[in-house]
Amino acid sequence: MGKYREEVKGWIEKDERSIEVAESLLESQYFPEFIVRSYYGMFYITRGLLVNDGITKVTKHSSVIAFLGKNYVKTGRIDKDIHKMLTEAFNLRQKSDYELFWEADRKNAERILKNAKIVVEKFKNFLK
C-alpha cells in the first residue's frame, strides 16, 4: 500500500462499515438509506484506491468518479462496467438524499448492494 498505507486502511474500514450498515437496513426496508450506505461503501473504497496511487486532492464525489473514468477506465486499469456501477449508485444516492418524492425500492437497493460488493472486491484486489 505504500506511503499512504494507514489512510488507505482507513478508507477500507469505512467502506466495510458502510456495506455492513447497508445490509442491516435492507431488512428494515429503509431503501433510500440502504442505497446511500451502499454507494458510500463504493465511494470510500474508490478514495482508498486513489489515495493508494498518491491522489489525495480529489475528494468531491463527482470529481472522484470523473477522475476514475479518465485515469483508470480510459487507460484500461478499471473495466468500464465498474465505473458505470459507481456512477449509477451515485445518481441513485443523489435521488435518495435530495429528491423529495423519489422512493427507492427493493429491486434498486439489492442491485446497488450487489454492484457495491463487486466494486469493493475489484478495488481491494488492486490494493493488495
Backbone as a printed PyTorch tensor [residue, N CA C, xyz], in Angstrom:
tensor([[[  0.8150,  -1.1970,   0.0000],
         [  0.0000,   0.0000,   0.0000],
         [  0.8570,   1.2590,   0.0000]],

        [[  2.0860,   1.1610,   0.3300],
         [  2.9970,   2.2770,   0.1680],
         [  2.8650,   3.3870,   1.1760]],

        [[  3.1850,   4.5690,   0.7080],
         [  3.2870,   5.7780,   1.5240],
         [  2.0050,   6.0930,   2.3150]],

        [[  0.8740,   5.8280,   1.7400],
         [ -0.4080,   6.2000,   2.3500],
         [ -1.1020,   5.0000,   3.0040]],

        [[ -0.3350,   4.0340,   3.4390],
         [ -0.8620,   2.7760,   3.9710],
         [ -1.9690,   2.9800,   5.0150]],

        [[ -1.7480,   3.8000,   6.0160],
         [ -2.7410,   3.9880,   7.0770],
         [ -4.0080,   4.6560,   6.5630]],

        [[ -3.8530,   5.6170,   5.6820],
         [ -5.0290,   6.2830,   5.1220],
         [ -5.8450,   5.3100,   4.2720]],

        [[ -5.1630,   4.5040,   3.4810],
         [ -5.8650,   3.5110,   2.6600],
         [ -6.6080,   2.5320,   3.5660]],

        [[ -5.9680,   2.0680,   4.6130],
         [ -6.6280,   1.1620,   5.5620],
         [ -7.8750,   1.8180,   6.1540]],

        [[ -7.7890,   3.1060,   6.4490],
         [ -8.9470,   3.8310,   6.9780],
         [-10.1060,   3.8550,   6.0010]],

        [[ -9.7990,   4.0750,   4.7140],
         [-10.8640,   4.0800,   3.7020],
         [-11.4790,   2.6910,   3.5650]],

        [[-10.6620,   1.6580,   3.6470],
         [-11.1840,   0.2840,   3.5670],
         [-12.1080,   0.0080,   4.7490]],

        [[-11.7070,   0.4290,   5.9350],
         [-12.5520,   0.2220,   7.1190],
         [-13.8880,   0.9620,   6.9850]],

        [[-13.8460,   2.1860,   6.4690],
         [-15.0980,   2.9450,   6.2710],
         [-15.9860,   2.2360,   5.2520]],

        [[-15.3730,   1.7110,   4.1960],
         [-16.1320,   1.0030,   3.1730],
         [-16.8050,  -0.2200,   3.7780]],

        [[-16.0640,  -0.9940,   4.5470],
         [-16.6220,  -2.2080,   5.1380],
         [-17.7740,  -1.8890,   6.0910]],

        [[-17.6200,  -0.8360,   6.8650],
         [-18.6710,  -0.4210,   7.7950],
         [-19.9260,   0.0190,   7.0370]],

        [[-19.7480,   0.7530,   5.9540],
         [-20.8990,   1.2190,   5.1710],
         [-21.6780,   0.0590,   4.5680]],

        [[-20.9620,  -0.9260,   4.0400],
         [-21.6330,  -2.0900,   3.4570],
         [-22.3680,  -2.8700,   4.5450]],

        [[-21.7490,  -3.0090,   5.6930],
         [-22.3870,  -3.7110,   6.8120],
         [-23.6660,  -2.9970,   7.2470]],

        [[-23.6170,  -1.6860,   7.3590],
         [-24.8050,  -0.9090,   7.7370],
         [-25.8720,  -1.0350,   6.6510]],

        [[-25.4600,  -0.9740,   5.3920],
         [-26.4220,  -1.1200,   4.2870],
         [-27.1740,  -2.4390,   4.4070]],

        [[-26.4430,  -3.5080,   4.6380],
         [-27.0880,  -4.8190,   4.7430],
         [-28.1100,  -4.8650,   5.8850]],

        [[-27.8180,  -4.1860,   6.9750],
         [-28.7610,  -4.1710,   8.0890],
         [-30.0090,  -3.3560,   7.7530]],

        [[-29.8850,  -2.3860,   6.8760],
         [-31.0260,  -1.5420,   6.5070],
         [-31.9620,  -2.2170,   5.5100]],

        [[-31.4740,  -3.1920,   4.7720],
         [-32.3070,  -3.8520,   3.7670],
         [-33.5140,  -4.5180,   4.4090]],

        [[-33.2920,  -5.2370,   5.4810],
         [-34.3920,  -5.9360,   6.1340],
         [-35.4020,  -4.9850,   6.7560]],

        [[-34.9680,  -3.7990,   7.1530],
         [-35.8990,  -2.8220,   7.7260],
         [-36.6230,  -2.0300,   6.6390]],

        [[-36.2650,  -2.2880,   5.3850],
         [-36.8790,  -1.6760,   4.2160],
         [-36.6710,  -0.1670,   4.1330]],

        [[-35.5940,   0.3270,   4.6860],
         [-35.2010,   1.7250,   4.5170],
         [-34.3640,   1.8190,   3.2430]],

        [[-35.0200,   1.6500,   2.1090],
         [-34.3060,   1.5080,   0.8440],
         [-33.4940,   2.7370,   0.4380]],

        [[-34.0080,   3.9590,   0.6110],
         [-33.1570,   5.1090,   0.2480],
         [-31.8690,   5.1530,   1.0780]],

        [[-31.9870,   4.9160,   2.3740],
         [-30.8070,   4.9270,   3.2460],
         [-29.8760,   3.7680,   2.8980]],

        [[-30.4560,   2.6530,   2.5320],
         [-29.6990,   1.4830,   2.1110],
         [-28.8390,   1.8200,   0.8900]],

        [[-29.4540,   2.4910,  -0.0950],
         [-28.7180,   2.8830,  -1.2970],
         [-27.5950,   3.8510,  -0.9430]],

        [[-27.8810,   4.7880,  -0.0690],
         [-26.8590,   5.7630,   0.3430],
         [-25.6610,   5.0410,   0.9470]],

        [[-25.8830,   4.1330,   1.8810],
         [-24.7710,   3.4290,   2.5360],
         [-24.0320,   2.5430,   1.5470]],

        [[-24.7510,   1.8870,   0.6410],
         [-24.0950,   1.0530,  -0.3750],
         [-23.2000,   1.9070,  -1.2670]],

        [[-23.7280,   3.0440,  -1.6920],
         [-22.9230,   3.9610,  -2.5060],
         [-21.6710,   4.3980,  -1.7440]],

        [[-21.8450,   4.7800,  -0.4850],
         [-20.6870,   5.2460,   0.2760],
         [-19.6350,   4.1530,   0.4160]],

        [[-20.0510,   2.9100,   0.5060],
         [-19.0710,   1.8280,   0.5010],
         [-18.2160,   1.8770,  -0.7550]],

        [[-18.8560,   2.0920,  -1.8990],
         [-18.1240,   2.2070,  -3.1680],
         [-17.2500,   3.4520,  -3.1840]],

        [[-17.7920,   4.5540,  -2.7170],
         [-17.0430,   5.8160,  -2.7260],
         [-15.7960,   5.7060,  -1.8530]],

        [[-15.9410,   5.1350,  -0.6630],
         [-14.8000,   5.0410,   0.2500],
         [-13.6950,   4.1580,  -0.3140]],

        [[-14.0590,   3.0250,  -0.9130],
         [-13.0150,   2.1600,  -1.4660],
         [-12.3620,   2.8280,  -2.6830]],

        [[-13.1370,   3.6140,  -3.4190],
         [-12.5740,   4.3590,  -4.5540],
         [-11.5840,   5.3960,  -4.0500]],

        [[-11.9350,   6.0940,  -2.9740],
         [-10.9960,   7.0460,  -2.3680],
         [ -9.7110,   6.3300,  -1.9440]],

        [[ -9.8700,   5.1450,  -1.3690],
         [ -8.7010,   4.3600,  -0.9760],
         [ -7.8200,   4.0110,  -2.1580]],

        [[ -8.4450,   3.6510,  -3.2640],
         [ -7.6980,   3.3330,  -4.4810],
         [ -6.9070,   4.5460,  -4.9650]],

        [[ -7.5670,   5.7030,  -4.9960],
         [ -6.8900,   6.9170,  -5.4540],
         [ -5.7650,   7.3100,  -4.5050]],

        [[ -6.0320,   7.2790,  -3.2120],
         [ -5.0110,   7.6390,  -2.2220],
         [ -3.8190,   6.6920,  -2.3340]],

        [[ -4.0870,   5.4160,  -2.5520],
         [ -3.0120,   4.4390,  -2.7190],
         [ -2.0750,   4.8300,  -3.8600]],

        [[ -2.6400,   5.4690,  -4.8690],
         [ -1.8430,   5.9290,  -6.0210],
         [ -1.3350,   7.3580,  -5.8360]],

        [[ -1.4760,   7.8950,  -4.6270],
         [ -0.9580,   9.2310,  -4.3300],
         [ -1.8900,  10.3640,  -4.7020]],

        [[ -3.1190,  10.0480,  -5.0660],
         [ -4.1060,  11.0560,  -5.4540],
         [ -4.9060,  11.4220,  -4.2040]],

        [[ -4.5090,  12.4950,  -3.5400],
         [ -5.1360,  12.8690,  -2.2660],
         [ -5.9910,  14.1270,  -2.3610]],

        [[ -5.8780,  14.8720,  -3.4330],
         [ -6.5990,  16.1400,  -3.5580],
         [ -7.9680,  16.0090,  -4.2160]],

        [[ -8.2560,  14.8580,  -4.8090],
         [ -9.5470,  14.6290,  -5.4620],
         [-10.4740,  14.0370,  -4.4090]],

        [[-11.4140,  14.8610,  -3.9220],
         [-12.2470,  14.4270,  -2.7970],
         [-13.7490,  14.5500,  -3.0430]],

        [[-14.1620,  15.4560,  -3.9060],
         [-15.5790,  15.6730,  -4.1930],
         [-16.1250,  14.4580,  -4.9520]],

        [[-17.3210,  14.0400,  -4.6230],
         [-17.9000,  12.8250,  -5.2070],
         [-17.8290,  12.8210,  -6.7310]],

        [[-18.3450,  13.8570,  -7.3550],
         [-18.3520,  13.8880,  -8.8210],
         [-16.9300,  13.9230,  -9.3800]],

        [[-16.0170,  14.5580,  -8.6780],
         [-14.6190,  14.6200,  -9.1180],
         [-13.9400,  13.2550,  -9.0160]],

        [[-14.2330,  12.5400,  -7.9610],
         [-13.6610,  11.2000,  -7.7860],
         [-14.1330,  10.2960,  -8.9200]],

        [[-15.4120,  10.3360,  -9.2290],
         [-15.9690,   9.4920, -10.2860],
         [-15.3910,   9.8880, -11.6430]],

        [[-15.3130,  11.1790, -11.9090],
         [-14.7480,  11.6490, -13.1790],
         [-13.2750,  11.2740, -13.2860]],

        [[-12.5300,  11.4530, -12.2090],
         [-11.1050,  11.1200, -12.2080],
         [-10.9070,   9.6290, -12.4680]],

        [[-11.7280,   8.8060, -11.8410],
         [-11.6420,   7.3680, -12.0400],
         [-11.8740,   7.0220, -13.5130]],

        [[-12.8910,   7.6410, -14.1090],
         [-13.1810,   7.3850, -15.5140],
         [-12.0340,   7.7810, -16.4220]],

        [[-11.5060,   8.9570, -16.1940],
         [-10.4520,   9.4900, -17.0660],
         [ -9.1170,   8.7720, -16.8800]],

        [[ -8.7560,   8.4750, -15.6490],
         [ -7.4110,   7.9840, -15.3780],
         [ -7.3130,   6.4830, -15.1160]],

        [[ -8.4310,   5.8200, -14.9470],
         [ -8.3960,   4.3800, -14.7000],
         [ -9.1510,   3.6050, -15.7820]],

        [[-10.3390,   4.0780, -16.1570],
         [-11.1230,   3.3640, -17.1670],
         [-10.5260,   3.5790, -18.5510]],

        [[-10.2750,   4.8140, -18.9100],
         [ -9.7570,   5.1020, -20.2520],
         [ -8.3670,   4.5270, -20.4790]],

        [[ -7.6260,   4.2760, -19.4170],
         [ -6.2940,   3.6750, -19.5500],
         [ -6.3510,   2.1500, -19.4530]],

        [[ -7.5350,   1.6070, -19.1840],
         [ -7.7040,   0.1670, -19.1380],
         [ -7.4230,  -0.4790, -17.7880]],

        [[ -7.1300,   0.3070, -16.7820],
         [ -6.8550,  -0.2640, -15.4470],
         [ -8.1220,  -0.7800, -14.7780]],

        [[ -9.2320,  -0.1140, -15.0520],
         [-10.5230,  -0.4830, -14.4670],
         [-11.5080,  -0.6900, -15.6180]],

        [[-12.3210,  -1.7290, -15.5080],
         [-13.3380,  -2.0130, -16.5130],
         [-14.4240,  -0.9350, -16.4860]],

        [[-14.9270,  -0.5630, -17.6450],
         [-15.9380,   0.4970, -17.7160],
         [-17.2230,   0.1260, -16.9830]],

        [[-17.5270,  -1.1740, -16.8790],
         [-18.7330,  -1.5870, -16.1470],
         [-18.6400,  -1.2230, -14.6700]],

        [[-17.4440,  -1.2790, -14.1120],
         [-17.2470,  -0.9000, -12.7160],
         [-17.5530,   0.5930, -12.5510]],

        [[-17.0750,   1.3890, -13.4830],
         [-17.3310,   2.8320, -13.4530],
         [-18.8230,   3.1060, -13.5830]],

        [[-19.5070,   2.3610, -14.4470],
         [-20.9590,   2.5240, -14.6090],
         [-21.7050,   2.1990, -13.3130]],

        [[-21.2530,   1.1610, -12.6210],
         [-21.8880,   0.7920, -11.3490],
         [-21.7470,   1.9150, -10.3320]],

        [[-20.5650,   2.4780, -10.2580],
         [-20.3220,   3.5810,  -9.3260],
         [-21.1540,   4.8050,  -9.7030]],

        [[-21.2130,   5.1060, -10.9760],
         [-21.9870,   6.2510, -11.4500],
         [-23.4790,   6.0690, -11.1770]],

        [[-23.9950,   4.8760, -11.4490],
         [-25.4120,   4.6150, -11.1740],
         [-25.6990,   4.7560,  -9.6800]],

        [[-24.8360,   4.2060,  -8.8500],
         [-25.0350,   4.3010,  -7.4050],
         [-24.9990,   5.7530,  -6.9510]],

        [[-24.0870,   6.5390,  -7.5200],
         [-24.0080,   7.9630,  -7.1910],
         [-25.3180,   8.6590,  -7.5460]],

        [[-25.8410,   8.3890,  -8.7340],
         [-27.0890,   9.0200,  -9.1740],
         [-28.2690,   8.6390,  -8.2780]],

        [[-28.3420,   7.3680,  -7.8970],
         [-29.4250,   6.9450,  -7.0040],
         [-29.2210,   7.4870,  -5.5930]],

        [[-27.9830,   7.6390,  -5.1850],
         [-27.7070,   8.2590,  -3.8830],
         [-28.1860,   9.7000,  -3.8910]],

        [[-27.9460,  10.4100,  -4.9880],
         [-28.4190,  11.7920,  -5.1230],
         [-29.9410,  11.8530,  -5.0010]],

        [[-30.6170,  10.9560,  -5.7090],
         [-32.0800,  10.9220,  -5.6400],
         [-32.5430,  10.6020,  -4.2220]],

        [[-31.8900,   9.6280,  -3.6000],
         [-32.2750,   9.2210,  -2.2490],
         [-32.1290,  10.3580,  -1.2520]],

        [[-31.0820,  11.1410,  -1.4150],
         [-30.8100,  12.2260,  -0.4710],
         [-31.5710,  13.5120,  -0.7770]],

        [[-31.7860,  13.8200,  -2.0490],
         [-32.2220,  15.1670,  -2.4030],
         [-33.5620,  15.2880,  -3.1010]],

        [[-34.1270,  14.1940,  -3.5990],
         [-35.4240,  14.2950,  -4.2650],
         [-36.5270,  13.9060,  -3.2830]],

        [[-37.4040,  14.8300,  -3.0630],
         [-38.4450,  14.6620,  -2.0660],
         [-39.4060,  13.5150,  -2.3790]],

        [[-39.8060,  13.3670,  -3.6290],
         [-40.8460,  12.4050,  -3.9690],
         [-40.3340,  11.1520,  -4.6570]],

        [[-39.0330,  10.9640,  -4.7020],
         [-38.4810,   9.7370,  -5.2800],
         [-38.3490,   8.6940,  -4.1830]],

        [[-38.8200,   7.5110,  -4.4570],
         [-38.7030,   6.4320,  -3.4820],
         [-37.9420,   5.2690,  -4.0950]],

        [[-36.9510,   4.8220,  -3.3920],
         [-36.2140,   3.6350,  -3.8050],
         [-37.0580,   2.4000,  -3.5220]],

        [[-36.7670,   1.3500,  -4.2380],
         [-37.4560,   0.0910,  -3.9810],
         [-36.4300,  -1.0120,  -3.7290]],

        [[-36.9200,  -2.1520,  -3.3330],
         [-36.0380,  -3.2750,  -3.0100],
         [-35.1770,  -3.6740,  -4.2110]],

        [[-35.7720,  -3.6670,  -5.3980],
         [-35.0390,  -4.0780,  -6.6030],
         [-33.8110,  -3.1900,  -6.8170]],

        [[-33.9970,  -1.8790,  -6.7660],
         [-32.8590,  -0.9600,  -6.9160],
         [-31.8450,  -1.1580,  -5.7950]],

        [[-32.3490,  -1.2880,  -4.5830],
         [-31.4640,  -1.4190,  -3.4210],
         [-30.6080,  -2.6800,  -3.5300]],

        [[-31.2110,  -3.7900,  -3.8680],
         [-30.4590,  -5.0400,  -3.9710],
         [-29.4300,  -4.9840,  -5.1010]],

        [[-29.7950,  -4.3610,  -6.2260],
         [-28.8550,  -4.2280,  -7.3440],
         [-27.6530,  -3.3710,  -6.9440]],

        [[-27.9150,  -2.2820,  -6.2420],
         [-26.8210,  -1.3930,  -5.8300],
         [-25.8990,  -2.1030,  -4.8450]],

        [[-26.4490,  -2.8780,  -3.9190],
         [-25.5960,  -3.6160,  -2.9850],
         [-24.7590,  -4.6560,  -3.7290]],

        [[-25.3850,  -5.3670,  -4.6450],
         [-24.6460,  -6.3630,  -5.4370],
         [-23.4950,  -5.6780,  -6.1710]],

        [[-23.7850,  -4.5490,  -6.7880],
         [-22.7420,  -3.8050,  -7.5040],
         [-21.6770,  -3.2730,  -6.5530]],

        [[-22.0930,  -2.8260,  -5.3880],
         [-21.1300,  -2.3160,  -4.4040],
         [-20.1480,  -3.4120,  -4.0240]],

        [[-20.6440,  -4.6040,  -3.8190],
         [-19.7600,  -5.7130,  -3.4550],
         [-18.7890,  -6.0430,  -4.5800]],

        [[-19.2440,  -5.9360,  -5.8180],
         [-18.3600,  -6.1770,  -6.9670],
         [-17.2670,  -5.1110,  -7.0220]],

        [[-17.6640,  -3.8470,  -6.9030],
         [-16.7040,  -2.7420,  -6.9420],
         [-15.6840,  -2.8830,  -5.8130]],

        [[-16.1740,  -3.1390,  -4.6210],
         [-15.2890,  -3.2580,  -3.4590],
         [-14.2910,  -4.3980,  -3.6660]],

        [[-14.7740,  -5.5320,  -4.1240],
         [-13.8750,  -6.6760,  -4.3420],
         [-12.8030,  -6.3450,  -5.3840]],

        [[-13.2140,  -5.7550,  -6.4900],
         [-12.2480,  -5.4000,  -7.5490],
         [-11.1990,  -4.4280,  -7.0280]],

        [[-11.6450,  -3.4090,  -6.3180],
         [-10.7110,  -2.3830,  -5.8530],
         [ -9.8150,  -2.9100,  -4.7380]],

        [[-10.3420,  -3.7830,  -3.9000],
         [ -9.4910,  -4.3960,  -2.8640],
         [ -8.3890,  -5.2210,  -3.5060]],

        [[ -8.6920,  -5.8730,  -4.6140],
         [ -7.6620,  -6.6340,  -5.3310],
         [ -6.5500,  -5.7130,  -5.8230]],

        [[ -6.9000,  -4.5080,  -6.2470],
         [ -5.8940,  -3.5260,  -6.6640],
         [ -5.0290,  -3.0940,  -5.4800]],

        [[ -5.6060,  -3.0960,  -4.3020],
         [ -4.9160,  -2.5810,  -3.1220],
         [ -4.0540,  -3.6240,  -2.4170]],

        [[ -4.0890,  -4.8590,  -2.8820],
         [ -3.2740,  -5.9110,  -2.2600],
         [ -1.8110,  -5.7600,  -2.6250]]])
